[in-house]
Amino acid sequence: MSDHHLDLKGLKCPLPALRTGKALSSLAPGDVLHVTCTDGMAAIDIPHLIQQRGDRLLEYEAAKDHLYFMIERLPPKDMNSEN
């Protein structure tokens, strides 16, 4: 398990979500990604991305000048399991 940081301040929609998805794809299950951005749309886009991917949002903070997300990369779900 390791921590990774992604500074996306100044980028506008859809770049924060796209870059977050790309970064998550390169991580191993159990790794944690810390994302900081300034685009207000990321408050909607990044949680939606996390849900679609099946990863876990550990922490979210909406500060005056930035948004912060702590995301855990989860292993892919087995499409053949009945759970």
N, C-alpha and C positions, 0 to 999 in steps of 0.2 A: 504494500500500500504506500502510495506517495501523494504529495500535494503538488498541484500545478496551478499557476496563476496566469490569468488572461486579462490584460488591460485593454478594454475596448472603448475607453473614453473618447468622445468626439466623433465616433462613427454613428451613422444614421441607419434606420431601418431600410433594408432587412439585414445589414451586415452583422450586427451583434448576434443575432440568432444563427445566421449561417456560420460564422466563425466559431461560435460555441458548439454547434453540432459537429463541425470538423474536428475541433479539439477533443470533444468527447469520444469521437470515433477512434482517435489515436491512443486513448488511454486503456489501461488494463482494468478489468473488473476489480472494484475495491478502491481504485484511485479516486481522489477528490479534486475537483476543478473549482477554483475560486475565480469568479468573473466580476469585474467592475466595469460599469458602463454609464453613460449619461443620457442615452436616448430613452424617453418615456415609454415608447412602444415596446421596449424590451421587457417591461413589467408584464406584458401580455404574451409576447412572442416566446420568450425563453421558458417560462413554465409550461406553455403548450408544447414546445419542442421536447422538454424533459418527459412530459407525459407520453407523447407519441413514441419516443425512443425506449421508454420503460426504465429510465434512470430515476434517481431519487433526489428531490430538492431537500437538502438538509437545513438550509438557512436562507432567509431572504430579508434584505434591509432596504428600505427606501429612505435615503437621507436627502437633505436639501439639495445637494449638488451631484449625487450619483445614486446608482442602484448597485446592490451587491447580491450575488447569488453564490451559495456553496452547494455544489452538485456532486453526488456520488455516482460513479459509473457502475452500473449493475451488470451482471452477466446476462447475455441474451436469453430470453425465455425459450424453452424447448417447445417448438410448435407441435410436437407429437404427444406431449404429455396431456393428461386429462384435467389438470388443475387449472 
